[in-house]
Amino acid sequence: MTLKGGLGPPLLPADLANKPADLLEDIVFHGLPERAMPPWEGLLTREEIRWLVLHLKKGDLP
């Protein structure tokens, strides 16, 4: 809820700044089972994931 990490790495803008958006989108879409990150394929569209990643990188999620 704070985006500071728990099971995974922090998701604050400074932590995501050097990560390409397309890489982050693929991670959200396909997940990382070895890191407890589930895939969101089928639950979110690519457009929704793109929106999420954009706002995570900007740090302006509601």
Secondary structure, 3 states (H helix, E strand, C coil): CCCCCCCCCCCCHHHHCCCCHHHHHHHHHHCEHHHCECCCECCECHHHHHHHHHHHHHCCCC
